[in-house]
Amino acid sequence: MLKIRDITYSVDGRTLIENASATIPTGHKVGIVGRNGAGKTTLFRIIRGELVLEGGVIEMPARARIGGVAQEVPGNEVSLVNTVLAADVERESLMAESETATDPHRIAEIQTRLADIDAWSAEGRASSILKGLGFTEEEIHMPCSAFSGGWRMRVALAGVLFSQPDLLLLDEPTNYLDLEGALWLESYLGRYPHTVLLISHDRALLNRAVGGILHLESKKLTLYTGGYDDFAKTRAAQRAVQAAAAKKQDAAREHLQSFVDRFKAKASKAKQAQSRVKMLEKMEKITAPEDAARVVFSFPEPEELSPPIINMENASVGYDGKQILGKLDLRIDQDDRIALLGRNGEGKSTLSKLLSNRLAPMGGKMVQHNKLRIGFFAQHQVDELYLDETPLQHLQSAIPGMLGPKLRAKLAGFGLGADQADTEVGRLSGGQKARLSLLLATLDAPHLLILDEPTNHLDIESREALVEALTAYTGAVVLVSHDMHLLSLVADRLWLVKDGRVAPYEDDLDAYRRLLLTGDDKPKEAKKATKQTAPAKKASREEIQAYKAEIRKCEERVGKLNDMSKKLQIKLANPALYEDKEAAVIWQKKYSEVVDALERAESLWMDALEKLEKANG
């Protein structure tokens, strides 16, 4: 069990955490959330013992091993699999000692301990983790020096997962993973046998991989049960109640103060006025919840072009004469929202470069509208910003004729205020750098916006703002992202990049997630084609009646759950409920259960309607 008791910590005179407490039971998986700069990473450093507390203590079992990804592995000549194996220090030490030990008793102890920690299957487990994070069988035996920094971060992550510390601390682990790697990590954490603390802005990961949310706000820690969506619903209800209570108290204070102001000079009323002054002094101030700063992205609107804006017929693309993708028969219109799916190395980045004219087609035909403007954002562009220049200077270089006030307005439209506009890029946060790169990619109002992992370093509020901006954007969007929440809200078409081809993926993202987690590489559309060879059997009258009856039951169920949801919302909005904290938690849990049940009921209703539609031909 991890116990955080009344801890206080300050940086440069600014208190980040003050008298904060929380208890994490052994084996629990908990997500840590809070605004950027609130102190989440600092909390990890405190737990690891790297920082000295001003007050309070961190308690955990004696000999508990703490593990986390501090930095990328060095680019040496050690193979990836051996690097991961070396992360289990005890196993490495015992294996080395087993080769030199001569005492029979010690040899027996070593062999017994090696068997206890399952040392003989270690290479298989290490290889499995590396493959889950995107490495091929051939790559896991290559030296670390053959890989870039981002890939070596994956090796470091593989190492800490393999060593299985008693307390696993992960700080934004999906920032250097693709969708497939992020989904694998989500599944792995669900099976992880020990305690996990996870700092993440990936909403889907926080909904599936953890059973609790630790919120760092106003220098305090509060633990909530459930995933991020449950936390968000509970917080919204609490904030509504707090705002109502503050408003009610302000009215009461105003009434008391009015009485005091009117009668304090009158002898006959002086006693009553003094009594009300004391009441005002004793009244503990209820502060209305501070509204989060509105996060925005303002994409310029392009003019409308006649469709298609890009059309390919039997096109192919590759590098140095070697074809990567071929037989490309693809079309993009200006209202398309396309997500590119596919395992690492299948060619998603190659296709993005072809679409953005960074690669020319090797063969076939690719036609673009003659007025087409394309915006391109990739993570490497963030790293290519000039660290010694300010965001304002970046814009002045990009638009030399534009005046300062207009340039500052453009920066503000991407959440970069006056302070950030004049700050050297090297001193900006990762999220602020990403905002600047997104602004530079969209300056000329592109008709097609290609985004390769745009959410890295963006917090949850910024990701939600990006969803809103992309939804309102009138150009086409092609997305590559590990953020399932972003893809599910933005994309309306899915393209699967696989085996040198690109084809529409006819199922949804949940089906693709299941396909990846089960290791089934066979696309569902291929299975459908096999089934369609037999003529469809016409539904009987009795079957159609059964479908209709099922639809009626679903409608009734949805109606009842909607009624229950409305009643619970009214109850949760009553400030009196929160006088009994245990009762409030129970009612909040009931509301969460009703919302989940409503989602399932609506899904069943849609399935029933689809069955009837198919039966009617």
C-alpha positions in Angstrom: 0.0 0.0 0.0 1.2 3.5 -0.9 0.3 6.1 1.7 0.8 9.8 1.0 0.4 11.7 4.3 0.1 15.5 4.6 2.9 16.2 2.1 4.0 19.7 1.3 6.5 20.8 -1.4 7.4 24.1 -3.0 9.5 25.2 -6.0 11.2 28.6 -6.1 8.9 29.8 -3.3 5.7 28.6 -5.1 3.8 25.9 -3.2 2.8 23.1 -5.6 1.5 20.6 -3.0 0.3 21.5 0.5 -0.8 19.1 3.2 -2.0 16.6 0.5 -2.9 13.0 1.4 -4.0 9.9 -0.5 -3.9 6.1 0.0 -3.4 3.8 -3.0 -4.1 0.1 -2.2 -1.7 -2.5 -3.3 -2.4 -3.7 -6.9 -4.5 -0.8 -7.9 -4.1 1.1 -11.2 -4.6 4.8 -10.8 -4.4 7.7 -13.3 -3.1 11.0 -12.1 -4.7 14.1 -13.7 -4.4 17.9 -13.2 -3.6 21.0 -15.1 -0.2 21.5 -16.7 2.2 22.8 -14.1 0.1 21.5 -11.2 2.9 19.2 -10.0 2.1 15.7 -11.3 5.7 14.9 -12.4 7.0 16.5 -9.2 4.8 14.1 -7.3 6.5 11.2 -9.0 9.9 12.5 -8.1 8.8 12.9 -4.5 7.6 9.2 -4.4 10.9 8.1 -5.9 12.7 10.0 -3.1 14.5 12.4 -5.5 13.0 15.5 -3.8 13.1 16.4 -0.1 9.6 17.2 1.4 9.0 20.3 3.5 6.4 18.3 5.5 4.6 15.0 5.5 5.7 11.5 4.6 5.5 8.9 1.8 4.9 5.4 3.2 5.2 2.1 1.4 6.3 -1.5 2.2 9.9 -2.1 3.0 12.0 -3.3 0.0 9.2 -2.2 -2.4 10.8 -1.7 -5.8 9.8 1.5 -7.7 10.2 1.7 -11.4 9.7 4.3 -14.1 11.0 5.5 -17.5 13.4 8.2 -16.6 15.2 8.6 -20.0 15.9 6.7 -23.2 18.4 3.8 -23.2 21.9 4.6 -24.5 22.6 4.1 -28.2 25.2 1.3 -27.7 25.8 -2.0 -29.4 23.8 -4.1 -27.0 20.8 -5.7 -28.7 17.3 -4.6 -27.7 16.3 -7.9 -26.1 19.5 -8.0 -24.0 18.9 -4.4 -23.0 15.5 -5.3 -21.7 16.7 -8.5 -20.0 19.3 -6.4 -18.1 16.6 -4.2 -16.7 15.8 -7.1 -14.2 18.9 -6.5 -12.0 18.3 -9.5 -9.7 18.1 -11.9 -12.6 21.2 -10.5 -14.3 23.1 -10.7 -11.0 22.0 -14.3 -10.3 22.7 -15.4 -13.9 26.3 -14.0 -13.7 26.9 -15.5 -10.3 25.6 -18.9 -11.5 28.5 -19.1 -14.0 31.2 -18.6 -11.3 29.7 -20.1 -8.1 31.4 -23.2 -6.8 29.7 -23.8 -3.4 27.0 -26.5 -3.9 24.7 -24.8 -1.3 25.0 -21.4 -3.0 24.5 -23.0 -6.5 21.3 -24.6 -5.2 20.0 -21.3 -3.7 20.7 -19.5 -7.0 18.9 -22.1 -9.1 15.9 -22.1 -6.7 15.7 -18.3 -6.9 16.0 -18.3 -10.7 13.2 -20.8 -10.9 11.1 -18.7 -8.5 11.4 -15.6 -10.7 10.8 -17.6 -13.9 14.2 -16.7 -15.2 14.3 -19.3 -18.0 11.3 -17.8 -19.8 12.7 -14.3 -19.5 13.9 -13.9 -23.1 10.5 -14.9 -24.4 8.8 -12.4 -22.1 11.2 -9.7 -23.1 10.7 -10.4 -26.8 6.9 -10.4 -26.4 7.0 -6.9 -24.7 9.2 -5.5 -27.4 7.0 -6.9 -30.2 3.9 -5.4 -28.4 5.6 -2.0 -28.5 6.1 -2.2 -32.2 9.5 -4.0 -32.9 9.8 -6.9 -35.3 11.5 -10.2 -34.6 14.5 -9.1 -36.6 14.7 -5.7 -34.9 14.8 -7.0 -31.3 18.2 -8.6 -32.0 19.6 -5.4 -33.5 21.8 -3.0 -31.4 20.2 0.0 -29.7 22.5 2.3 -31.8 20.4 1.4 -34.9 17.3 3.2 -33.5 16.4 6.9 -33.0 15.6 8.5 -29.7 11.8 7.9 -29.8 12.4 4.2 -30.5 15.0 3.9 -27.7 12.3 5.4 -25.4 10.2 2.3 -26.3 13.1 0.1 -25.3 13.3 1.9 -22.0 9.6 1.4 -21.4 9.9 -2.3 -22.4 12.7 -2.6 -19.8 10.7 -1.2 -16.9 7.6 -3.3 -17.8 9.8 -6.4 -18.0 11.3 -5.8 -14.6 7.8 -5.6 -13.0 8.5 -3.2 -10.1 6.1 -3.3 -7.2 5.2 0.4 -7.9 5.2 1.3 -11.6 5.3 5.0 -12.4 4.5 5.9 -16.0 4.6 9.6 -17.1 2.8 10.0 -20.5 4.0 6.6 -21.9 1.9 6.8 -25.1 3.7 10.0 -26.3 6.2 7.9 -28.1 3.8 5.0 -29.1 1.6 4.6 -32.1 -2.0 3.5 -31.9 -1.1 -0.2 -31.9 1.5 0.2 -29.2 -0.9 2.3 -27.1 -3.6 -0.4 -27.3 -1.1 -3.1 -26.4 0.1 -1.1 -23.4 -3.5 -0.6 -22.3 -4.1 -4.4 -22.4 -0.8 -5.1 -20.7 -1.5 -2.7 -17.8 -4.8 -4.4 -17.2 -2.8 -7.6 -16.5 0.0 -6.0 -14.6 0.3 -7.8 -11.2 1.4 -4.8 -9.1 0.5 -1.1 -8.4 0.5 1.4 -11.3 0.4 5.2 -11.2 -0.1 6.7 -14.6 0.2 10.3 -15.7 -1.6 10.6 -19.0 -3.8 12.9 -21.1 -5.0 10.0 -23.2 -8.7 9.8 -22.3 -9.3 6.3 -23.7 -6.3 4.9 -21.8 -7.5 6.5 -18.6 -11.0 5.0 -19.1 -9.7 1.4 -19.8 -6.4 0.9 -18.0 -7.1 2.3 -14.6 -9.7 1.8 -11.8 -9.2 5.2 -10.1 -8.3 8.8 -10.8 -6.0 10.8 -8.4 -6.8 14.5 -9.0 -4.1 17.1 -8.2 -5.9 20.4 -7.9 -5.5 23.5 -5.6 -2.4 21.8 -4.1 -4.5 18.9 -2.8 -4.9 15.2 -3.8 -8.4 13.6 -4.2 -8.9 10.0 -5.2 -12.0 9.1 -7.3 -13.1 5.6 -8.2 -13.7 4.7 -11.8 -12.1 5.8 -15.1 -11.7 9.4 -16.5 -15.3 9.7 -17.7 -16.7 8.7 -14.3 -14.3 11.3 -12.7 -15.4 14.0 -15.2 -19.1 13.4 -14.4 -18.5 13.5 -10.7 -16.4 16.6 -10.9 -19.1 18.4 -13.0 -21.7 17.6 -10.4 -19.5 18.7 -7.6 -18.6 22.0 -9.4 -22.3 22.7 -10.0 -23.2 22.2 -6.4 -20.2 24.3 -5.2 -21.1 27.1 -7.6 -24.8 27.0 -6.3 -23.7 27.0 -2.7 -21.3 29.9 -3.3 -24.0 31.9 -5.0 -26.5 31.2 -2.2 -23.9 32.2 0.5 -23.1 35.4 -1.4 -26.8 36.4 -1.4 -26.9 35.7 2.4 -23.8 37.7 3.0 -25.2 40.6 1.0 -28.4 40.5 2.9 -26.6 40.6 6.3 -24.2 43.3 5.2 -27.2 45.4 4.0 -28.8 45.2 7.4 -25.5 46.2 9.1 -25.0 49.1 6.8 -28.6 50.4 7.3 -28.9 50.1 11.1 -25.4 50.2 12.6 -25.8 53.9 13.4 -29.3 53.5 15.0 -29.2 52.9 18.8 -32.3 50.8 18.8 -30.9 48.5 16.2 -27.2 48.5 17.1 -27.3 45.3 19.1 -29.0 43.4 16.2 -26.5 45.0 13.7 -23.5 43.9 15.9 -25.0 40.4 16.0 -25.1 40.2 12.2 -21.5 41.5 12.0 -20.4 38.5 14.2 -22.5 36.2 11.9 -20.6 37.5 8.9 -17.3 37.0 10.7 -18.1 33.4 11.6 -19.4 32.5 8.1 -16.8 30.3 6.4 -16.3 31.5 2.9 -17.5 29.1 0.1 -15.4 29.8 -3.0 -17.0 29.3 -6.4 -15.0 26.8 -8.5 -12.4 28.5 -10.6 -13.3 28.2 -14.3 -10.6 26.5 -16.4 -9.1 28.8 -19.0 -10.8 28.3 -22.3 -8.6 26.4 -24.6 -8.9 27.1 -28.3 -7.6 26.3 -31.7 -8.7 28.6 -34.5 -8.1 27.1 -37.9 -8.6 29.5 -40.9 -11.3 28.5 -43.4 -10.2 27.6 -46.9 -12.4 28.3 -49.9 -14.4 25.4 -51.3 -12.9 23.4 -54.2 -14.7 21.1 -56.6 -14.3 17.4 -55.7 -12.2 15.4 -55.7 -9.2 17.3 -54.3 -7.0 14.2 -54.7 -7.6 11.2 -56.9 -5.3 8.2 -57.4 -5.6 5.4 -59.9 -3.2 2.4 -59.6 -0.6 4.7 -58.0 2.5 3.4 -56.2 5.0 4.9 -53.9 8.3 4.0 -52.2 11.9 4.9 -51.6 15.0 4.5 -53.7 13.1 2.5 -56.3 11.7 0.1 -53.7 7.9 0.1 -53.7 6.2 0.3 -50.2 2.6 0.8 -51.3 1.0 -0.1 -54.6 -2.3 -0.4 -56.5 -3.6 2.7 -54.7 -7.1 3.6 -55.9 -8.0 6.4 -53.5 -10.1 9.6 -53.6 -10.2 12.5 -51.1 -13.0 15.1 -51.0 -12.8 18.4 -49.1 -15.4 17.1 -46.5 -13.5 13.9 -45.7 -12.3 13.0 -42.2 -10.0 10.0 -42.7 -8.0 8.0 -40.0 -5.1 5.9 -41.2 -4.9 2.5 -39.4 -2.2 -0.1 -39.6 0.6 -1.6 -37.7 4.0 0.1 -37.4 6.0 -0.2 -40.6 3.1 -0.9 -42.9 3.4 2.5 -44.6 1.1 5.1 -42.9 3.9 7.7 -42.9 4.8 6.9 -46.5 1.1 7.5 -47.5 1.1 10.8 -45.5 4.2 11.9 -47.4 2.7 11.0 -50.7 -0.5 12.9 -50.0 1.5 15.9 -48.8 3.8 15.9 -51.9 6.8 15.0 -49.8 7.1 11.9 -51.9 6.3 11.6 -55.7 4.4 8.6 -57.0 6.6 5.9 -58.5 3.9 4.8 -60.9 0.2 5.1 -61.8 -1.8 8.3 -61.7 -2.2 10.9 -58.9 -4.2 14.0 -59.7 -4.6 17.0 -57.3 -6.8 20.0 -57.7 -4.7 22.8 -59.2 -5.6 25.2 -56.3 -5.1 22.6 -53.5 -3.2 23.8 -50.4 -1.9 21.2 -48.0 -1.0 21.6 -44.3 1.2 19.0 -42.7 2.0 18.4 -39.0 4.3 15.7 -37.7 6.0 15.4 -34.3 9.5 15.9 -35.9 8.4 19.4 -36.9 8.0 20.3 -33.2 11.6 19.3 -32.7 12.7 21.4 -35.7 11.5 24.7 -34.2 14.2 27.3 -33.6 14.8 27.1 -29.8 16.4 30.6 -29.6 13.6 32.4 -31.3 10.2 33.4 -30.0 6.8 32.2 -31.4 6.3 35.8 -32.6 9.7 35.7 -34.5 8.6 32.4 -36.1 5.5 34.1 -37.4 7.3 37.2 -38.6 9.6 34.9 -40.7 6.6 33.0 -42.1 4.5 36.1 -42.8 7.0 39.0 -43.2 4.4 41.6 -44.3 2.0 41.2 -41.4 1.9 43.7 -38.5 2.7 42.7 -34.9 -0.9 42.9 -33.5 -2.3 40.6 -36.2 0.5 38.1 -35.6 -0.2 38.2 -31.9 -3.9 37.6 -32.6 -3.0 34.5 -34.6 -0.9 33.2 -31.7 -3.7 33.9 -29.3 -6.0 31.9 -31.6 -3.8 28.8 -30.7 -3.7 29.5 -27.0 -0.3 31.3 -27.0 -0.9 34.5 -25.1 1.3 37.6 -24.7 3.7 35.9 -22.3 4.3 32.9 -24.6 4.5 35.0 -27.7 7.7 36.7 -26.4 9.3 33.6 -24.8 12.0 31.7 -26.5 10.7 28.4 -27.8 13.4 26.5 -25.9 11.6 27.6 -22.7 8.1 26.7 -23.8 6.3 23.5 -22.7 5.9 20.6 -25.1 2.2 21.4 -25.5 3.0 25.1 -26.3 5.5 24.0 -29.0 3.0 21.7 -30.5 0.5 24.6 -30.7 3.0 26.7 -32.5 3.7 24.0 -35.0 0.0 23.5 -35.6 -0.4 27.2 -36.2 2.5 27.2 -38.7 1.0 24.2 -40.5 -2.4 26.0 -41.0 -1.3 29.5 -41.7 -2.3 29.5 -45.4 -5.8 28.0 -44.7 -5.1 24.5 -46.2 -7.8 22.6 -48.0 -6.2 19.3 -46.7 -4.7 19.0 -43.2 -2.5 15.9 -42.6 -1.9 15.4 -38.9 0.6 12.8 -37.7 0.3 12.3 -33.9 -1.0 15.8 -33.2 -1.9 15.2 -29.5 1.5 14.4 -28.2 2.2 16.8 -25.3 -1.3 18.2 -25.4 -3.3 18.0 -22.2 -6.9 16.8 -22.1 -8.4 20.3 -22.4 -6.3 21.0 -25.5 -7.2 17.7 -27.0 -10.9 18.5 -26.6 -10.3 21.9 -28.1 -8.5 20.2 -31.1 -11.6 17.9 -31.6 -13.8 21.0 -31.7 -11.6 22.8 -34.1 -11.3 19.8 -36.5 -15.1 19.3 -36.3 -15.7 22.9 -37.4 -12.9 22.9 -39.9 -14.1 23.0 -43.5 -11.1 21.3 -45.1 -10.3 17.6 -45.4 -8.4 15.9 -42.5 -6.1 12.8 -42.7 -5.2 11.6 -39.1 -2.6 9.3 -37.8 -2.9 9.1 -34.0 -2.7 6.8 -31.0 -5.5 8.7 -29.3 -8.6 6.6 -29.8 -10.8 9.3 -28.3 -9.7 11.8 -30.9 -10.1 9.3 -33.8 -13.6 8.2 -32.7 -14.8 11.8 -32.5 -13.2 13.2 -35.7 -12.8 10.4 -38.3 -15.8 9.3 -40.4 -13.7 7.1 -42.7 -11.1 4.6 -41.8 -8.3 3.4 -44.2 -6.3 0.3 -43.4 -2.7 0.3 -44.5 -1.6 -3.3 -44.7 0.5 -5.6 -46.9 1.5 -2.8 -49.3 -2.1 -1.8 -50.0 -4.5 0.9 -48.7 -8.2 0.0 -48.5 -11.3 1.2 -46.7 -11.8 -0.5 -43.3 -15.5 -1.2 -43.2 -15.8 -1.9 -39.4 -15.5 0.6 -36.6 -12.6 1.5 -34.3 -13.7 -0.9 -31.5 -13.6 -3.8 -34.0 -10.1 -2.7 -35.0 -9.0 -2.5 -31.4 -10.3 -6.1 -30.8 -8.5 -7.2 -34.0 -5.2 -5.9 -32.7 -5.6 -7.2 -29.2 -6.5 -10.7 -30.4 -3.6 -10.8 -32.8 -6.0 -11.5 -35.7 -4.3 -9.9 -38.7 -7.1 -10.9 -41.0 -9.2 -7.8 -41.9 -12.9 -8.3 -41.2 -13.9 -7.2 -44.7 -12.1 -10.3 -46.1 -14.2 -12.5 -43.8 -17.4 -10.7 -44.9 -16.5 -11.3 -48.6 -16.3 -15.1 -47.9 -19.7 -15.1 -46.2 -21.4 -13.2 -49.0 -20.7 -15.9 -51.5 -23.9 -17.7 -50.3 -27.2 -16.0 -51.1 -28.8 -14.2 -48.2 -31.8 -16.1 -46.7 -34.9 -14.0 -46.7 -36.4 -13.3 -43.2 -39.7 -15.0 -42.4 -42.8 -13.0 -41.2 -42.3 -14.5 -37.7 -38.6 -13.3 -37.6 -39.6 -9.8 -38.7 -42.3 -9.7 -35.9 -39.6 -10.8 -33.4 -37.3 -8.0 -34.5 -40.2 -5.4 -34.1 -40.9 -6.8 -30.6 -37.2 -6.5 -29.7 -37.2 -2.8 -31.0 -40.3 -2.0 -28.8 -38.5 -3.5 -25.7 -35.4 -1.5 -26.4 -37.4 1.7 -26.8 -39.1 1.1 -23.5 -35.8 0.4 -21.8 -34.2 3.6 -23.2 -37.2 5.6 -22.1 -37.0 4.3 -18.5 -33.3 4.8 -18.3 -33.7 8.4 -19.6 -36.3 9.1 -16.9 -34.0 7.6 -14.2 -31.1 9.7 -15.5 -33.1 12.9 -15.2 -34.3 12.2 -11.7 -30.7 11.4 -10.6 -29.4 14.6 -12.1 -32.0 16.6 -10.1 -30.9 14.7 -6.9 -27.2 15.3 -7.6 -27.8 19.0 -8.0 -29.2 19.3 -4.5 -26.5 20.8 -2.2 -28.1 19.0 0.8 -27.1 15.6 -0.6 -23.4 16.4 -0.1 -23.8 16.9 3.7 -23.6 13.1 3.9 -20.4 12.2 1.9 -21.0 8.5 1.9 -24.6 8.9 0.6 -23.3 11.3 -2.1 -20.8 8.8 -3.3 -23.5 6.1 -3.6 -25.8 8.3 -5.6 -23.0 9.4 -7.9 -22.2 5.7 -8.5 -25.8 5.0 -9.3 -25.9 7.8 -11.8 -22.7 6.5 -13.5 -24.3 3.0 -13.7 -27.5 4.5 -15.2 -25.4 6.4 -17.8 -23.5 3.2 -18.8 -26.7 1.2 -19.0 -28.3 3.9 -21.2 -25.3 3.7 -23.6 -25.7 -0.1 -23.8 -29.4 0.1 -24.2 -29.1 2.7 -27.1 -26.5 0.4 -28.8 -28.9 -2.6 -28.5 -31.7 -0.4 -29.9 -29.6 0.6 -32.9 -28.6 -3.1 -33.5 -32.3 -4.1 -33.4 -33.2 -1.4 -35.9 -30.3 -2.5 -38.2 -31.5 -6.2 -38.0 -35.0 -5.2 -39.0 -33.7 -3.0 -41.9 -31.7 -6.0 -43.2 -34.6 -8.3 -42.8 -36.9 -6.0 -44.9 -34.2 -5.9 -47.6 
